[in-house]
Amino acid sequence: MTEHIRIAEASIDRAPSVLKAYGLGSCVAVGLYDPGTGFGGLGHMLLPDRPDDSPVGSESKYVDAGIRQIVNDLVRAGANRDMLVAKVTGGANMFETSYQTLINSVGARNAKSARRTLDLLGIPIVGEEVGGNRGRTVEFDLATGNMLVYCAHTAEPVSL
Amino acid sequence: MPFRELNNVQMDILTEISNIGMGHAATALSQMIGHPVHLRVPHITVTDISQVPDYLGGAEKMTVGITLQILGDARGNIMLLFPQESAHRLLGELLGEQSKALIMNEVTISTLKEVGNILASAYLSALGNMLHKTLIPSVPLLAYDMAGAVVDYVLIDLSKSSDLAMLVETDFTGEPSSDLAIKGHFFLLPDPSTLEIFLAAAGGQQ
């Protein structure tokens, strides 16, 4: 079964499901996986850090809060917290920028937030394909833990 | 002001403002192409940001996005989106040569940016005249990629203060005899304070 994870959404499932996020730009997709139980989750997050006071919207809109939500959901579902591994992709800068400061890569900040959050949680990143100026579509196969990253301008996907 | 608080009258006002702005943009574009083009705003959609890629034909649809900042008395962003085929047709009209597929090079990129510039300038100047505000577009930036990837940058900007986005859908139509079928989407993304300025100036208070 293939599940479509939209912008600002995160979801968990179990092998042999496939989780997909289409058309990531500056957004990041973080996949978390427990190879032992086959439980895994994918988040399609668009902002780096959830503000402490009056945050707008769901946890899964924010990279840090979204990752925590996926981890909690996975543990609740029966995944082994200590076995979790992460794969990170997205975080592009789609527009060549002459006014750098204003859109100065939210993408880069999203990727940084993902690394920092995973580091704090002690979850190793076993695959990463971030940055650049290309859009990506992500396919996270929970049967294998394999993550395929497709780009519009190249034929072959990158396997993480 | 979050978009969910807009009532029908205010939505009508924004649609009308956009129609007038697009009318001016159409005139400018017609002069550039050399034959009449009509731009019409059938409706404004307010939708959850996670649904936006679906309105653009799906997150993976190849799309040209041109983005400009609104500068002056009001702040915000404008993004113009053309599906691949429409951008291709538009370039055919403008450059007078029909390549088999959409090719991105210095000429085509700068042509499309110029279209963005013309549309945004005409739109903003009409809007500004009506509201007695000075609105100036910044230099355009362009990306050609999957719709979801092109558009998520504006959604990110927007999502800091809201979970909803406002889309101004724009149809381009040529003379009945011509086969100019170009579709585009126009995002007007006023900052929350700017949206209030627009509505207040247009007399749309509740």
HADDOCK unambig.tbl for C-alpha pairs under 7 A between the chains (distance, minus, plus):
assign (segid A and resid 6 and name CA) (segid B and resid 50 and name CA) 5.71 0.50 0.50
assign (segid A and resid 7 and name CA) (segid B and resid 50 and name CA) 4.71 0.50 0.50
assign (segid A and resid 8 and name CA) (segid B and resid 50 and name CA) 6.38 0.50 0.50
assign (segid A and resid 22 and name CA) (segid B and resid 59 and name CA) 5.61 0.50 0.50
assign (segid A and resid 22 and name CA) (segid B and resid 60 and name CA) 6.13 0.50 0.50
assign (segid A and resid 22 and name CA) (segid B and resid 148 and name CA) 6.89 0.50 0.50
assign (segid A and resid 23 and name CA) (segid B and resid 59 and name CA) 5.06 0.50 0.50
assign (segid A and resid 23 and name CA) (segid B and resid 60 and name CA) 5.40 0.50 0.50
assign (segid A and resid 23 and name CA) (segid B and resid 146 and name CA) 5.47 0.50 0.50
assign (segid A and resid 23 and name CA) (segid B and resid 147 and name CA) 6.52 0.50 0.50
assign (segid A and resid 23 and name CA) (segid B and resid 148 and name CA) 4.25 0.50 0.50
assign (segid A and resid 23 and name CA) (segid B and resid 149 and name CA) 4.68 0.50 0.50
assign (segid A and resid 24 and name CA) (segid B and resid 148 and name CA) 6.01 0.50 0.50
assign (segid A and resid 24 and name CA) (segid B and resid 149 and name CA) 4.58 0.50 0.50
assign (segid A and resid 25 and name CA) (segid B and resid 148 and name CA) 6.83 0.50 0.50
assign (segid A and resid 25 and name CA) (segid B and resid 149 and name CA) 3.59 0.50 0.50
assign (segid A and resid 25 and name CA) (segid B and resid 150 and name CA) 6.25 0.50 0.50
assign (segid A and resid 25 and name CA) (segid B and resid 152 and name CA) 5.99 0.50 0.50
assign (segid A and resid 26 and name CA) (segid B and resid 149 and name CA) 6.99 0.50 0.50
assign (segid A and resid 26 and name CA) (segid B and resid 152 and name CA) 6.51 0.50 0.50
assign (segid A and resid 26 and name CA) (segid B and resid 153 and name CA) 6.15 0.50 0.50
assign (segid A and resid 27 and name CA) (segid B and resid 152 and name CA) 6.86 0.50 0.50
assign (segid A and resid 46 and name CA) (segid B and resid 156 and name CA) 5.88 0.50 0.50
assign (segid A and resid 47 and name CA) (segid B and resid 156 and name CA) 6.49 0.50 0.50
assign (segid A and resid 56 and name CA) (segid B and resid 160 and name CA) 6.96 0.50 0.50
assign (segid A and resid 56 and name CA) (segid B and resid 161 and name CA) 6.47 0.50 0.50
assign (segid A and resid 56 and name CA) (segid B and resid 162 and name CA) 6.51 0.50 0.50
assign (segid A and resid 57 and name CA) (segid B and resid 163 and name CA) 6.27 0.50 0.50
assign (segid A and resid 94 and name CA) (segid B and resid 143 and name CA) 6.05 0.50 0.50
assign (segid A and resid 94 and name CA) (segid B and resid 150 and name CA) 6.47 0.50 0.50
assign (segid A and resid 95 and name CA) (segid B and resid 141 and name CA) 6.06 0.50 0.50
assign (segid A and resid 95 and name CA) (segid B and resid 142 and name CA) 5.92 0.50 0.50
assign (segid A and resid 95 and name CA) (segid B and resid 143 and name CA) 5.53 0.50 0.50
assign (segid A and resid 96 and name CA) (segid B and resid 141 and name CA) 6.68 0.50 0.50
assign (segid A and resid 134 and name CA) (segid B and resid 145 and name CA) 6.94 0.50 0.50
assign (segid A and resid 135 and name CA) (segid B and resid 145 and name CA) 6.08 0.50 0.50
assign (segid A and resid 135 and name CA) (segid B and resid 146 and name CA) 6.04 0.50 0.50
assign (segid A and resid 135 and name CA) (segid B and resid 149 and name CA) 4.94 0.50 0.50
assign (segid A and resid 152 and name CA) (segid B and resid 145 and name CA) 6.40 0.50 0.50
assign (segid A and resid 152 and name CA) (segid B and resid 146 and name CA) 6.62 0.50 0.50
